[in-house]
């Protein structure tokens, strides 16, 4: 799990300075355990983006989330600015995928720098720019999701689905999480603590899946120890790609346990 502290859309123009001070104080206070700490800054071509970067306590941050990314130049500009300010090389860049041009440039964005680690779908802004009706469902985002997911997987990025804003619609939220997980998203952006448990439940591998993954890894290890070229589990041949997927599943379960 990660915590995203927002300096952009959640903050009115008149409250930017105050919000910056509050975020800095919250980061310095610590107490977040193993959770990754991410700050969404304002765009660098806005009146506030550069001041956001200068004000943040760099040593506490795991990533900077850049909004409304449309071109690789925006990511490269952020990286150069971070380097000039002395941000550590392991402080990653995350990109909001929320403009039509950004979606069309998904591959170029993903390839822009090794420092880029994650795409975050900004479905609200994207819906506005796509001129979708207020009640548009996930099918309206099919092309945007598909292009973003392909680019993320091609360049080994994490990718997180957008928010579900109907806080009183628990069943709808669970359905949205289920659809996102089925598409291959790594998680979902949450806007309220009540969404944490159902999101973890849905994105976390099932007990049956974990048991099968462990059995697969063990069968592969036994085959390697015996110098066998093939591993078999429950009468089915296991290939390296299956073992890699199983290990990823086990790592995901461990991460949710540690950071949930």
N, C-alpha and C positions, 0 to 999 in steps of 0.2 A: 504494500500500500504506500502511496505517496500523498503528501499534503501540498496542494497548490494554493498559495497565497496570491490574491489577485490585486493588481494595481490598475487594471484596465477597465473593462466594462462595468465591473461591480462598484466603481468609484466615480462619483460625479466630478466634473472638471474643477469645481471649487474646493474639493476635498482631497486633491491629489497629494499635496504636501503632508497633510495630516495622516493620510493612509500610508505614505512612505515611511513616516516616523513610527507608526504602529507596527508595520511589517518588520521594520528593522528591530524594534524592541522585542517582538514575538520571536524572531529568529535568534536573537542574542539570549533570550530567556531559556531556550532549549526545552528539554523534557519530552522530546518526541520519539524516543526510543529508536527502533531500527527503521522508522519510516523515512523515505526519501523526501527532501524538502525542495520544492520548486516554487519559483515566483514568476507569475505572468506579468511582464512589464508592459508598458505602453509601446506602441510602434515607434521605431527610431526616427521616423519622419514626423512624429507628433511633437507637441510642445513639452512632453514629459519623459520620453523614453530614455534619453541620455542621462537625465538626472536620476531616474530610477536605478540605472546601472551603477552610477557613482555612489549612491546612498546605501546600497545593499551590503551587508556583512558577508564578504565573499567566502570566508572559511566555513560558514554554516550551510552553504548551498550545494545541492546536488545538480541542479539544472536551472536554466533560464528558459521560460516559455515565451516564444515570440508570437504575437497575434497577427492574424490576417496576412500570412505569408503567401506571396504570389510568385516570386522569382528567386532563384538561387542567390542573386545579388544581395537580397535582404538578409539571408542567412550569413553570407560571407561578411557583410558589413557588421553584423552583430559579433561574429567571431573576432574580427579585427579590433572592434571596440573592447571586447572582453580581454583580449590579449594586451592591449594598450593599458588597461586599468589593472592588470596583474591578476586576473582571474586564473585559478589553477587549471591546468589542461584537462583534469578529470571533471571539471564542472561542465556538464553537457548542455547542448542546445536541444530544445524541443520546439516543434513547429505546429501552430494551429492551422489545420486544413479547413478553411472556411470561406474561400473565395473560388469562383469558377476558374480563374486563371491558375490559382494554386493547384486545383485538382488536375487541370490539364498538364501542369508542369510537375506532377507528383514524382516522376522518375528523376527529373533533373534536380529537384529538391533533395530527394533521398541520396543522390550521388554527390551532393555539394561539398560535404566535409565529413570526415570520420567523427567529428565532434557531435554531429546530429545523431540523436539516440531515439527519438520518439515522435510520432505523429499523433496529434490530438484532434479528433473531428469536432469542428465547431458547427454543429448542425443548425443552430438558430440563425447565425449570420448567413450560412450557406442557403438556408431556406429562403431568407429574404432576397438574396441576390439571384436565386433561381426562380423567384416569383411564384413560390409554391403557396397553396392555400394553407390557412392555419391548421387544418385537420389532416394535412398530408401525412401518410404513413411511411414506413421504412422503404417501401418499394420506390418511392420518389427519389430516394438517395442511392439507388442501386448502382448507377454508373459511378457516382462519386466514391462510394464505399469500395467498389471493385477496383478502381484505378489506384486508390490510396493503399488498399491492402496489398495489391500486387507489388507496388513500389516498395512498401515497407518490408515485405518478405524477401524481395530481390536483394535488398541492401541490409538485411538483418536489423531492421528497426522494430521497436515496439510500436504498437498502434492501439489507441484507446478510443472507444466510441464516445459520442457526445452525451450531453446531460438529458435527464428526463425530469421536466420541471413540475409535473403534477404530483405534488408531495403527498396528497391524500389518496392517490390511486396506486396502492401497493400492488394490486394484481397487474395493472398495466406496466408498472416498473419491472416486475418479474418477467413479464412477457418480453419486454424490450431487452432485458439482460440476456434472456434465453436466445433471442434472435441474434444479438451481437455475438454471443459465444459460438453459435452455430455458424456464423459467417467467418469466424476466425479471429475476432478482436481479442486482444489480451486483457481487456478490462473495460470499465465504463466510468465516465466522469460523474462523480456524485456531488450533490448540492445540499445534502442534509444527512446527519448522523443515522437517521432511521433507515437509510438506504444501504448502509455498510453491510449489515448481516446478510440480507438477501443477495446482494451482489457477490459477496464472498462465497455464499452457498452455491450460487449458480456457476460462477467462473471456476470454483475449486473443483478439481477432479473428484469423481465419486469414489467411494470406498472400494467398489468393485474394480474401477479403472486403476486405482493405486495398487491393489493386490495383483492385478494382471501385469502391470508395469514392473513391479518388483520381481515377479516370477520370470518375466522375459529377460530382465537384466541378469538374474541369477543363472538362467539357462544358458545365456550367451557366455557368461564368465566360466561356467563349467565346460562348455564346448571349447573355449580357448585354452583352458588349463589342460584339457585332454588332447590338444593339437588337432581338434576336429574342424573341418572346414565349414560345417553346417551345424546350426543349433535348431532343435525341434522342441516345441512346446504344445502340448495337447494335440499332437499329430500334425501341427502346422510348422512349416519352415520359417525360421526367423532370420531376417537379414539385418545388416548393420543399420539401415535406415529405420527399422522398427525399434531397434535398441536406442538409437539417438532420440526418437520421439518419446520412448518410455522414460529415458533419463530427464528429458525436458519436463515431462509430466510430474515426475517425482520432485524436481527442483521447484516447480510452480507450487506444489503442495507445501513444501518446506517454507517457501517464501511467504505464503499466505499465513501459515502458522506463526512465523516469526514476526510478521508485520501487521497482522490482522487487527 
